[in-house]
């Protein structure tokens, strides 16, 4: 998980805030740039829900082909 959050921070989609008080913890928040993606992500999620069975079938077919190699 660290790698993904680190990449999102590096690319300006989230900011990381480390709290030193006990218990020590880290919080992430979306930046305006990251929030700008929310509409597009909603569209992708809706498309994924609509095509979920097809996606699973395609993945299984791809895994089957990989097993043959």
PyMOL Python script that loads the backbone (N, CA, C, O; Angstrom):
from pymol import cmd

cmd.read_pdbstr("""\
ATOM      1  N   UNK A   1       0.816  -1.180   0.000  1.00  0.00           N
ATOM      2  CA  UNK A   1       0.000   0.000   0.000  1.00  0.00           C
ATOM      3  C   UNK A   1       0.865   1.252   0.000  1.00  0.00           C
ATOM      4  O   UNK A   1       0.513   2.235  -0.652  1.00  0.00           O
ATOM      5  N   UNK A   2       1.963   1.242   0.699  1.00  0.00           N
ATOM      6  CA  UNK A   2       2.822   2.419   0.777  1.00  0.00           C
ATOM      7  C   UNK A   2       3.242   2.880  -0.604  1.00  0.00           C
ATOM      8  O   UNK A   2       3.232   4.074  -0.906  1.00  0.00           O
ATOM      9  N   UNK A   3       3.610   1.921  -1.440  1.00  0.00           N
ATOM     10  CA  UNK A   3       4.092   2.274  -2.775  1.00  0.00           C
ATOM     11  C   UNK A   3       3.028   3.047  -3.548  1.00  0.00           C
ATOM     12  O   UNK A   3       3.349   4.051  -4.184  1.00  0.00           O
ATOM     13  N   UNK A   4       1.790   2.611  -3.512  1.00  0.00           N
ATOM     14  CA  UNK A   4       0.719   3.273  -4.244  1.00  0.00           C
ATOM     15  C   UNK A   4       0.437   4.662  -3.692  1.00  0.00           C
ATOM     16  O   UNK A   4       0.296   5.615  -4.458  1.00  0.00           O
ATOM     17  N   UNK A   5       0.353   4.786  -2.374  1.00  0.00           N
ATOM     18  CA  UNK A   5       0.123   6.092  -1.768  1.00  0.00           C
ATOM     19  C   UNK A   5       1.292   7.028  -2.028  1.00  0.00           C
ATOM     20  O   UNK A   5       1.096   8.219  -2.273  1.00  0.00           O
ATOM     21  N   UNK A   6       2.498   6.497  -1.976  1.00  0.00           N
ATOM     22  CA  UNK A   6       3.685   7.302  -2.251  1.00  0.00           C
ATOM     23  C   UNK A   6       3.636   7.840  -3.682  1.00  0.00           C
ATOM     24  O   UNK A   6       3.963   9.003  -3.918  1.00  0.00           O
ATOM     25  N   UNK A   7       3.233   7.006  -4.626  1.00  0.00           N
ATOM     26  CA  UNK A   7       3.144   7.441  -6.022  1.00  0.00           C
ATOM     27  C   UNK A   7       2.062   8.500  -6.189  1.00  0.00           C
ATOM     28  O   UNK A   7       2.255   9.469  -6.923  1.00  0.00           O
ATOM     29  N   UNK A   8       0.926   8.327  -5.518  1.00  0.00           N
ATOM     30  CA  UNK A   8      -0.136   9.336  -5.594  1.00  0.00           C
ATOM     31  C   UNK A   8       0.319  10.666  -4.998  1.00  0.00           C
ATOM     32  O   UNK A   8      -0.025  11.732  -5.506  1.00  0.00           O
ATOM     33  N   UNK A   9       1.090  10.595  -3.922  1.00  0.00           N
ATOM     34  CA  UNK A   9       1.636  11.810  -3.317  1.00  0.00           C
ATOM     35  C   UNK A   9       2.651  12.460  -4.255  1.00  0.00           C
ATOM     36  O   UNK A   9       2.616  13.671  -4.472  1.00  0.00           O
ATOM     37  N   UNK A  10       3.535  11.668  -4.796  1.00  0.00           N
ATOM     38  CA  UNK A  10       4.555  12.166  -5.719  1.00  0.00           C
ATOM     39  C   UNK A  10       3.928  12.882  -6.909  1.00  0.00           C
ATOM     40  O   UNK A  10       4.437  13.901  -7.375  1.00  0.00           O
ATOM     41  N   UNK A  11       2.810  12.332  -7.395  1.00  0.00           N
ATOM     42  CA  UNK A  11       2.174  12.882  -8.588  1.00  0.00           C
ATOM     43  C   UNK A  11       1.178  13.997  -8.282  1.00  0.00           C
ATOM     44  O   UNK A  11       0.548  14.530  -9.196  1.00  0.00           O
ATOM     45  N   UNK A  12       1.028  14.355  -7.006  1.00  0.00           N
ATOM     46  CA  UNK A  12       0.213  15.502  -6.639  1.00  0.00           C
ATOM     47  C   UNK A  12      -1.261  15.227  -6.446  1.00  0.00           C
ATOM     48  O   UNK A  12      -2.054  16.167  -6.392  1.00  0.00           O
ATOM     49  N   UNK A  13      -1.660  13.953  -6.340  1.00  0.00           N
ATOM     50  CA  UNK A  13      -3.073  13.619  -6.163  1.00  0.00           C
ATOM     51  C   UNK A  13      -3.494  13.619  -4.700  1.00  0.00           C
ATOM     52  O   UNK A  13      -4.663  13.852  -4.391  1.00  0.00           O
ATOM     53  N   UNK A  14      -2.550  13.358  -3.797  1.00  0.00           N
ATOM     54  CA  UNK A  14      -2.830  13.369  -2.364  1.00  0.00           C
ATOM     55  C   UNK A  14      -1.696  14.075  -1.635  1.00  0.00           C
ATOM     56  O   UNK A  14      -0.581  14.198  -2.142  1.00  0.00           O
ATOM     57  N   UNK A  15      -2.015  14.535  -0.429  1.00  0.00           N
ATOM     58  CA  UNK A  15      -0.984  15.069   0.466  1.00  0.00           C
ATOM     59  C   UNK A  15      -0.959  14.188   1.706  1.00  0.00           C
ATOM     60  O   UNK A  15      -1.985  13.661   2.137  1.00  0.00           O
ATOM     61  N   UNK A  16       0.219  14.043   2.262  1.00  0.00           N
ATOM     62  CA  UNK A  16       0.428  13.191   3.432  1.00  0.00           C
ATOM     63  C   UNK A  16       0.721  14.083   4.623  1.00  0.00           C
ATOM     64  O   UNK A  16       1.535  15.003   4.540  1.00  0.00           O
ATOM     65  N   UNK A  17       0.043  13.799   5.743  1.00  0.00           N
ATOM     66  CA  UNK A  17       0.302  14.532   6.977  1.00  0.00           C
ATOM     67  C   UNK A  17       0.597  13.526   8.078  1.00  0.00           C
ATOM     68  O   UNK A  17      -0.231  12.674   8.401  1.00  0.00           O
ATOM     69  N   UNK A  18       1.797  13.642   8.648  1.00  0.00           N
ATOM     70  CA  UNK A  18       2.212  12.723   9.709  1.00  0.00           C
ATOM     71  C   UNK A  18       1.985  13.396  11.053  1.00  0.00           C
ATOM     72  O   UNK A  18       2.416  14.529  11.266  1.00  0.00           O
ATOM     73  N   UNK A  19       1.310  12.697  11.959  1.00  0.00           N
ATOM     74  CA  UNK A  19       1.019  13.205  13.293  1.00  0.00           C
ATOM     75  C   UNK A  19       1.915  12.486  14.300  1.00  0.00           C
ATOM     76  O   UNK A  19       1.898  11.259  14.397  1.00  0.00           O
ATOM     77  N   UNK A  20       2.677  13.247  15.028  1.00  0.00           N
ATOM     78  CA  UNK A  20       3.644  12.672  15.976  1.00  0.00           C
ATOM     79  C   UNK A  20       3.007  12.325  17.315  1.00  0.00           C
ATOM     80  O   UNK A  20       3.585  11.555  18.082  1.00  0.00           O
ATOM     81  N   UNK A  21       1.839  12.870  17.615  1.00  0.00           N
ATOM     82  CA  UNK A  21       1.239  12.604  18.920  1.00  0.00           C
ATOM     83  C   UNK A  21       0.850  11.131  19.041  1.00  0.00           C
ATOM     84  O   UNK A  21       0.675  10.436  18.040  1.00  0.00           O
ATOM     85  N   UNK A  22       0.720  10.680  20.262  1.00  0.00           N
ATOM     86  CA  UNK A  22       0.384   9.278  20.496  1.00  0.00           C
ATOM     87  C   UNK A  22      -1.112   9.057  20.315  1.00  0.00           C
ATOM     88  O   UNK A  22      -1.897   9.876  20.791  1.00  0.00           O
ATOM     89  N   UNK A  23      -1.525   8.028  19.674  1.00  0.00           N
ATOM     90  CA  UNK A  23      -0.667   7.159  18.873  1.00  0.00           C
ATOM     91  C   UNK A  23      -0.279   7.857  17.569  1.00  0.00           C
ATOM     92  O   UNK A  23      -1.074   8.581  16.969  1.00  0.00           O
ATOM     93  N   UNK A  24       0.929   7.625  17.161  1.00  0.00           N
ATOM     94  CA  UNK A  24       1.447   8.223  15.928  1.00  0.00           C
ATOM     95  C   UNK A  24       0.670   7.671  14.743  1.00  0.00           C
ATOM     96  O   UNK A  24       0.442   6.464  14.650  1.00  0.00           O
ATOM     97  N   UNK A  25       0.264   8.552  13.839  1.00  0.00           N
ATOM     98  CA  UNK A  25      -0.449   8.085  12.657  1.00  0.00           C
ATOM     99  C   UNK A  25      -0.254   9.047  11.499  1.00  0.00           C
ATOM    100  O   UNK A  25       0.231  10.165  11.671  1.00  0.00           O
ATOM    101  N   UNK A  26      -0.639   8.591  10.326  1.00  0.00           N
ATOM    102  CA  UNK A  26      -0.502   9.355   9.095  1.00  0.00           C
ATOM    103  C   UNK A  26      -1.880   9.492   8.472  1.00  0.00           C
ATOM    104  O   UNK A  26      -2.666   8.545   8.470  1.00  0.00           O
ATOM    105  N   UNK A  27      -2.167  10.669   7.946  1.00  0.00           N
ATOM    106  CA  UNK A  27      -3.416  10.899   7.230  1.00  0.00           C
ATOM    107  C   UNK A  27      -3.102  11.350   5.814  1.00  0.00           C
ATOM    108  O   UNK A  27      -2.134  12.073   5.578  1.00  0.00           O
ATOM    109  N   UNK A  28      -3.924  10.919   4.887  1.00  0.00           N
ATOM    110  CA  UNK A  28      -3.816  11.348   3.501  1.00  0.00           C
ATOM    111  C   UNK A  28      -5.091  12.091   3.130  1.00  0.00           C
ATOM    112  O   UNK A  28      -6.183  11.721   3.561  1.00  0.00           O
ATOM    113  N   UNK A  29      -4.947  13.136   2.334  1.00  0.00           N
ATOM    114  CA  UNK A  29      -6.097  13.892   1.848  1.00  0.00           C
ATOM    115  C   UNK A  29      -5.902  14.160   0.360  1.00  0.00           C
ATOM    116  O   UNK A  29      -4.782  14.342  -0.116  1.00  0.00           O
ATOM    117  N   UNK A  30      -7.001  14.181  -0.350  1.00  0.00           N
ATOM    118  CA  UNK A  30      -6.925  14.466  -1.782  1.00  0.00           C
ATOM    119  C   UNK A  30      -6.644  15.949  -1.995  1.00  0.00           C
ATOM    120  O   UNK A  30      -7.139  16.802  -1.258  1.00  0.00           O
ATOM    121  N   UNK A  31      -5.858  16.234  -2.994  1.00  0.00           N
ATOM    122  CA  UNK A  31      -5.591  17.605  -3.404  1.00  0.00           C
ATOM    123  C   UNK A  31      -6.678  18.036  -4.389  1.00  0.00           C
ATOM    124  O   UNK A  31      -7.468  17.205  -4.837  1.00  0.00           O
ATOM    125  N   UNK A  32      -6.725  19.321  -4.726  1.00  0.00           N
ATOM    126  CA  UNK A  32      -7.666  19.729  -5.770  1.00  0.00           C
ATOM    127  C   UNK A  32      -7.445  18.964  -7.076  1.00  0.00           C
ATOM    128  O   UNK A  32      -8.407  18.643  -7.775  1.00  0.00           O
ATOM    129  N   UNK A  33      -6.194  18.674  -7.408  1.00  0.00           N
ATOM    130  CA  UNK A  33      -5.906  17.887  -8.605  1.00  0.00           C
ATOM    131  C   UNK A  33      -6.531  16.497  -8.498  1.00  0.00           C
ATOM    132  O   UNK A  33      -7.151  16.020  -9.449  1.00  0.00           O
ATOM    133  N   UNK A  34      -6.373  15.850  -7.350  1.00  0.00           N
ATOM    134  CA  UNK A  34      -6.949  14.528  -7.136  1.00  0.00           C
ATOM    135  C   UNK A  34      -8.464  14.564  -7.165  1.00  0.00           C
ATOM    136  O   UNK A  34      -9.098  13.691  -7.758  1.00  0.00           O
ATOM    137  N   UNK A  35      -9.050  15.573  -6.524  1.00  0.00           N
ATOM    138  CA  UNK A  35     -10.515  15.692  -6.529  1.00  0.00           C
ATOM    139  C   UNK A  35     -11.046  15.918  -7.936  1.00  0.00           C
ATOM    140  O   UNK A  35     -12.186  15.559  -8.230  1.00  0.00           O
ATOM    141  N   UNK A  36     -10.240  16.504  -8.804  1.00  0.00           N
ATOM    142  CA  UNK A  36     -10.647  16.720 -10.187  1.00  0.00           C
ATOM    143  C   UNK A  36     -10.874  15.421 -10.947  1.00  0.00           C
ATOM    144  O   UNK A  36     -11.531  15.418 -11.988  1.00  0.00           O
ATOM    145  N   UNK A  37     -10.337  14.322 -10.437  1.00  0.00           N
ATOM    146  CA  UNK A  37     -10.509  13.015 -11.083  1.00  0.00           C
ATOM    147  C   UNK A  37     -11.771  12.286 -10.658  1.00  0.00           C
ATOM    148  O   UNK A  37     -12.129  11.278 -11.267  1.00  0.00           O
ATOM    149  N   UNK A  38     -12.454  12.769  -9.628  1.00  0.00           N
ATOM    150  CA  UNK A  38     -13.573  12.019  -9.069  1.00  0.00           C
ATOM    151  C   UNK A  38     -14.680  11.760 -10.087  1.00  0.00           C
ATOM    152  O   UNK A  38     -15.233  10.660 -10.111  1.00  0.00           O
ATOM    153  N   UNK A  39     -15.015  12.724 -10.918  1.00  0.00           N
ATOM    154  CA  UNK A  39     -16.053  12.510 -11.934  1.00  0.00           C
ATOM    155  C   UNK A  39     -15.655  11.430 -12.922  1.00  0.00           C
ATOM    156  O   UNK A  39     -16.463  10.572 -13.278  1.00  0.00           O
ATOM    157  N   UNK A  40     -14.410  11.478 -13.359  1.00  0.00           N
ATOM    158  CA  UNK A  40     -13.917  10.458 -14.292  1.00  0.00           C
ATOM    159  C   UNK A  40     -13.888   9.079 -13.643  1.00  0.00           C
ATOM    160  O   UNK A  40     -14.213   8.081 -14.285  1.00  0.00           O
ATOM    161  N   UNK A  41     -13.501   9.024 -12.379  1.00  0.00           N
ATOM    162  CA  UNK A  41     -13.477   7.744 -11.674  1.00  0.00           C
ATOM    163  C   UNK A  41     -14.882   7.188 -11.497  1.00  0.00           C
ATOM    164  O   UNK A  41     -15.081   5.976 -11.580  1.00  0.00           O
ATOM    165  N   UNK A  42     -15.863   8.059 -11.254  1.00  0.00           N
ATOM    166  CA  UNK A  42     -17.255   7.597 -11.174  1.00  0.00           C
ATOM    167  C   UNK A  42     -17.680   6.960 -12.489  1.00  0.00           C
ATOM    168  O   UNK A  42     -18.362   5.936 -12.494  1.00  0.00           O
ATOM    169  N   UNK A  43     -17.281   7.560 -13.597  1.00  0.00           N
ATOM    170  CA  UNK A  43     -17.620   7.016 -14.916  1.00  0.00           C
ATOM    171  C   UNK A  43     -16.974   5.650 -15.118  1.00  0.00           C
ATOM    172  O   UNK A  43     -17.622   4.721 -15.601  1.00  0.00           O
ATOM    173  N   UNK A  44     -15.707   5.524 -14.754  1.00  0.00           N
ATOM    174  CA  UNK A  44     -15.000   4.247 -14.887  1.00  0.00           C
ATOM    175  C   UNK A  44     -15.636   3.187 -13.996  1.00  0.00           C
ATOM    176  O   UNK A  44     -15.780   2.038 -14.411  1.00  0.00           O
ATOM    177  N   UNK A  45     -16.018   3.558 -12.776  1.00  0.00           N
ATOM    178  CA  UNK A  45     -16.658   2.592 -11.865  1.00  0.00           C
ATOM    179  C   UNK A  45     -17.999   2.124 -12.424  1.00  0.00           C
ATOM    180  O   UNK A  45     -18.323   0.939 -12.348  1.00  0.00           O
ATOM    181  N   UNK A  46     -18.777   3.042 -12.981  1.00  0.00           N
ATOM    182  CA  UNK A  46     -20.070   2.663 -13.569  1.00  0.00           C
ATOM    183  C   UNK A  46     -19.858   1.720 -14.751  1.00  0.00           C
ATOM    184  O   UNK A  46     -20.588   0.740 -14.897  1.00  0.00           O
ATOM    185  N   UNK A  47     -18.865   2.005 -15.595  1.00  0.00           N
ATOM    186  CA  UNK A  47     -18.567   1.142 -16.738  1.00  0.00           C
ATOM    187  C   UNK A  47     -18.148  -0.249 -16.250  1.00  0.00           C
ATOM    188  O   UNK A  47     -18.566  -1.264 -16.807  1.00  0.00           O
ATOM    189  N   UNK A  48     -17.321  -0.279 -15.209  1.00  0.00           N
ATOM    190  CA  UNK A  48     -16.853  -1.556 -14.664  1.00  0.00           C
ATOM    191  C   UNK A  48     -18.019  -2.377 -14.121  1.00  0.00           C
ATOM    192  O   UNK A  48     -18.088  -3.583 -14.361  1.00  0.00           O
ATOM    193  N   UNK A  49     -18.932  -1.742 -13.395  1.00  0.00           N
ATOM    194  CA  UNK A  49     -20.109  -2.465 -12.888  1.00  0.00           C
ATOM    195  C   UNK A  49     -20.934  -3.035 -14.044  1.00  0.00           C
ATOM    196  O   UNK A  49     -21.434  -4.157 -13.962  1.00  0.00           O
ATOM    197  N   UNK A  50     -21.073  -2.266 -15.107  1.00  0.00           N
ATOM    198  CA  UNK A  50     -21.864  -2.685 -16.258  1.00  0.00           C
ATOM    199  C   UNK A  50     -21.230  -3.865 -16.993  1.00  0.00           C
ATOM    200  O   UNK A  50     -21.941  -4.700 -17.552  1.00  0.00           O
ATOM    201  N   UNK A  51     -19.915  -3.937 -16.997  1.00  0.00           N
ATOM    202  CA  UNK A  51     -19.192  -4.950 -17.770  1.00  0.00           C
ATOM    203  C   UNK A  51     -18.474  -5.977 -16.893  1.00  0.00           C
ATOM    204  O   UNK A  51     -17.583  -6.679 -17.371  1.00  0.00           O
ATOM    205  N   UNK A  52     -18.850  -6.072 -15.621  1.00  0.00           N
ATOM    206  CA  UNK A  52     -18.124  -6.912 -14.676  1.00  0.00           C
ATOM    207  C   UNK A  52     -18.008  -8.362 -15.144  1.00  0.00           C
ATOM    208  O   UNK A  52     -16.917  -8.934 -15.116  1.00  0.00           O
ATOM    209  N   UNK A  53     -19.112  -8.958 -15.570  1.00  0.00           N
ATOM    210  CA  UNK A  53     -19.064 -10.362 -15.995  1.00  0.00           C
ATOM    211  C   UNK A  53     -18.145 -10.550 -17.196  1.00  0.00           C
ATOM    212  O   UNK A  53     -17.402 -11.528 -17.263  1.00  0.00           O
ATOM    213  N   UNK A  54     -18.193  -9.620 -18.142  1.00  0.00           N
ATOM    214  CA  UNK A  54     -17.312  -9.702 -19.310  1.00  0.00           C
ATOM    215  C   UNK A  54     -15.850  -9.583 -18.898  1.00  0.00           C
ATOM    216  O   UNK A  54     -14.993 -10.284 -19.435  1.00  0.00           O
ATOM    217  N   UNK A  55     -15.567  -8.706 -17.954  1.00  0.00           N
ATOM    218  CA  UNK A  55     -14.191  -8.540 -17.481  1.00  0.00           C
ATOM    219  C   UNK A  55     -13.679  -9.812 -16.818  1.00  0.00           C
ATOM    220  O   UNK A  55     -12.540 -10.222 -17.042  1.00  0.00           O
ATOM    221  N   UNK A  56     -14.525 -10.432 -15.999  1.00  0.00           N
ATOM    222  CA  UNK A  56     -14.120 -11.688 -15.356  1.00  0.00           C
ATOM    223  C   UNK A  56     -13.888 -12.785 -16.385  1.00  0.00           C
ATOM    224  O   UNK A  56     -12.920 -13.539 -16.282  1.00  0.00           O
ATOM    225  N   UNK A  57     -14.773 -12.878 -17.378  1.00  0.00           N
ATOM    226  CA  UNK A  57     -14.601 -13.884 -18.435  1.00  0.00           C
ATOM    227  C   UNK A  57     -13.292 -13.660 -19.187  1.00  0.00           C
ATOM    228  O   UNK A  57     -12.563 -14.610 -19.472  1.00  0.00           O
ATOM    229  N   UNK A  58     -12.997 -12.400 -19.508  1.00  0.00           N
ATOM    230  CA  UNK A  58     -11.765 -12.087 -20.232  1.00  0.00           C
ATOM    231  C   UNK A  58     -10.538 -12.425 -19.393  1.00  0.00           C
ATOM    232  O   UNK A  58      -9.551 -12.944 -19.914  1.00  0.00           O
ATOM    233  N   UNK A  59     -10.596 -12.135 -18.104  1.00  0.00           N
ATOM    234  CA  UNK A  59      -9.464 -12.456 -17.226  1.00  0.00           C
ATOM    235  C   UNK A  59      -9.250 -13.955 -17.150  1.00  0.00           C
ATOM    236  O   UNK A  59      -8.118 -14.428 -17.246  1.00  0.00           O
ATOM    237  N   UNK A  60     -10.333 -14.707 -16.977  1.00  0.00           N
ATOM    238  CA  UNK A  60     -10.214 -16.163 -16.909  1.00  0.00           C
ATOM    239  C   UNK A  60      -9.676 -16.732 -18.211  1.00  0.00           C
ATOM    240  O   UNK A  60      -8.860 -17.653 -18.187  1.00  0.00           O
ATOM    241  N   UNK A  61     -10.116 -16.202 -19.347  1.00  0.00           N
ATOM    242  CA  UNK A  61      -9.608 -16.660 -20.643  1.00  0.00           C
ATOM    243  C   UNK A  61      -8.125 -16.351 -20.768  1.00  0.00           C
ATOM    244  O   UNK A  61      -7.360 -17.171 -21.276  1.00  0.00           O
ATOM    245  N   UNK A  62      -7.721 -15.193 -20.316  1.00  0.00           N
ATOM    246  CA  UNK A  62      -6.306 -14.822 -20.362  1.00  0.00           C
ATOM    247  C   UNK A  62      -5.458 -15.696 -19.468  1.00  0.00           C
ATOM    248  O   UNK A  62      -4.344 -16.070 -19.835  1.00  0.00           O
ATOM    249  N   UNK A  63      -5.975 -16.027 -18.295  1.00  0.00           N
ATOM    250  CA  UNK A  63      -5.241 -16.912 -17.393  1.00  0.00           C
ATOM    251  C   UNK A  63      -5.125 -18.311 -17.980  1.00  0.00           C
ATOM    252  O   UNK A  63      -4.089 -18.962 -17.845  1.00  0.00           O
ATOM    253  N   UNK A  64      -6.177 -18.769 -18.626  1.00  0.00           N
ATOM    254  CA  UNK A  64      -6.148 -20.095 -19.261  1.00  0.00           C
ATOM    255  C   UNK A  64      -5.105 -20.131 -20.369  1.00  0.00           C
ATOM    256  O   UNK A  64      -4.367 -21.109 -20.492  1.00  0.00           O
ATOM    257  N   UNK A  65      -5.037 -19.094 -21.165  1.00  0.00           N
ATOM    258  CA  UNK A  65      -4.033 -19.037 -22.232  1.00  0.00           C
ATOM    259  C   UNK A  65      -2.623 -19.006 -21.658  1.00  0.00           C
ATOM    260  O   UNK A  65      -1.707 -19.604 -22.222  1.00  0.00           O
ATOM    261  N   UNK A  66      -2.446 -18.315 -20.543  1.00  0.00           N
ATOM    262  CA  UNK A  66      -1.129 -18.242 -19.916  1.00  0.00           C
ATOM    263  C   UNK A  66      -0.689 -19.614 -19.402  1.00  0.00           C
ATOM    264  O   UNK A  66       0.499 -19.935 -19.430  1.00  0.00           O
ATOM    265  N   UNK A  67      -1.634 -20.417 -18.937  1.00  0.00           N
ATOM    266  CA  UNK A  67      -1.320 -21.744 -18.425  1.00  0.00           C
ATOM    267  C   UNK A  67      -0.817 -22.660 -19.537  1.00  0.00           C
ATOM    268  O   UNK A  67      -0.023 -23.565 -19.282  1.00  0.00           O
ATOM    269  N   UNK A  68      -1.274 -22.431 -20.771  1.00  0.00           N
ATOM    270  CA  UNK A  68      -0.908 -23.271 -21.914  1.00  0.00           C
ATOM    271  C   UNK A  68       0.533 -23.010 -22.318  1.00  0.00           C
ATOM    272  O   UNK A  68       1.208 -23.914 -22.812  1.00  0.00           O
ATOM    273  N   UNK A  69       1.003 -21.818 -22.121  1.00  0.00           N
ATOM    274  CA  UNK A  69       2.357 -21.442 -22.550  1.00  0.00           C
ATOM    275  C   UNK A  69       3.368 -22.115 -21.739  1.00  0.00           C
ATOM    276  O   UNK A  69       4.564 -21.919 -21.956  1.00  0.00           O
TER     277      UNK A  69
END
""", "prot")
cmd.dss("prot")
cmd.show_as("cartoon", "prot")
cmd.util.cbc("prot")
cmd.orient("prot")
